[in-house]
Amino acid sequence: MSNQQILDSFRELSDSFKRLLSYSKNAKEDYEKINVAKRFRMTFDLFIKNLSLILVEYKVNCKFPSDYIRNAAKFGIINNEKVFLQMLEDKYKLTNLSNLKLPDEIYKNIVKYIIILRKYIEKIEEEYISNKKS
């Protein structure tokens, strides 16, 4: 795995997160919340991709997203395995929703997840990405 692939993956994740944050700031109508949910799904997929690239350096091969989360927690890449597994579960729930209405509970969770994803991005940038740039 090249450093450039990891940097590119992180940049994609970071850009997607910024769009998620932007969408979420003023989402009041159902269609706006659906857009936030779609952006969350995309951002979470990029998060898993980023974990997969980082875990290659730990010589860990995973088959499922939950495996990436568990191994990332094991190696201290993420702090709260349970919350990230809940994110994964909510992401799967979003896959089966109609485009008409997003359950309030899931939307409220997404708002909380944004804070957690921000902390992950900041941690990875500080502890991991800055070393790859040099």
N, C-alpha and C positions, 0 to 999 in steps of 0.2 A: 504494500500500500504506500503510495507516494505521499509526501507531505502536501503536495499540491492538491491531491484528491481530498484530503482532509480539510484543507483550507477552503477549497471550493464548496464542499459540503457544508461547512460551518457558515460560509457567506450566504449560501442559499437559505439555510435555516434562519439566520439572523434577518435577512431581508423579508422572509415570509412572516417572521414574528413581528417585525415592524408594521407590516400590512395588517396583521391580526390585531395588533394594538390600536392602530388607526381606525379600523372598522368597528372595534368594540367601544370606542370612546363615546360615540353618539348613537348607538343602536337602541332604538326605542320601539320601532314598529316590528311586526313579526318578520317581514321580508328582510329587514336589516339584521335581525337576530339569526335568521337562516344563513345570511352571508357570513356572519361571524362564525357560525358553526362550520360552514364549508371551509373557511380559512383556518379554523382550528384543526380540522381533519388533515388539511394539507401540511400545516406546520408540524403536527404531531408525526406524520409520516416522515418528514424531513428530520425530525428529532431522532426517530428510530434509525434512519439511515446514518445519521451522524454517530450515534452510539455504535452501530455496526462497524464503522470504519475505525473508531477509537479502540473497540474491543479486539480488532485484528492485531493490534500492537501488543495486546495481552495474551495473544495466541488462543483466543476463545472463539469457537465457532458456535453460532446459535442458529436455530431453525425457525423459531417463532418470536414475534415482538416481545412476548412476556419473558422469553429467555434473555433477550438483550437487557431488559429492565432488571431482572434478577441479578444478572452478572455485573451490570453497571453498579448496582448497589453493593454487591460483594466486593468490588474493587474501589469503592468510594467515589465513583464518578457522579453518582446521584445520591442524595441523602435519604429520601423517603420512598422506599420501594412501594409501599402500600398506596401512596397517593398516585404514583406513576402507573401502577396497575389499574387504579380506578379511572385514570385518564384514558387508558387503553380500552377499558370496558365502555366508557361513555362514547369514545370514538366509534366503537362497534355499534352502539345503539344509534348513533347518528346516521350510519350507513343505511339503516332500515326506515328512516323517517320519510314522510312525504314532504314535499316542498311547501306545505301549507302552514304548518305551525310547529314550533320547537317547544318541547316541554320546558316550563320555567325552571325546573330543578336542574336540568342539564345545562341550560344557559347560565344559571348561577354558578354551577361548577366550572364552566369554561372561564368565567370571569376570575375565579380563584386560581384556575390553572395558569392563566396568563402571568400571574405573579410568580408562580413556581417555575414556569418556563423561563421567565426573565432571569431568575436567580441561576438557573442552569446555564443559560447562555453567558451570563457574566462570569460564572465560575470557570467554564470551559475557556472563555476568552483569556481570562487572567492566568489560569494554571496550565493550560494546554496549548492554545493557539499561539499565544505570544512566543512560546518556545519554538514553534514550528516556523515562524516567520524569520527567525534569526539563523 
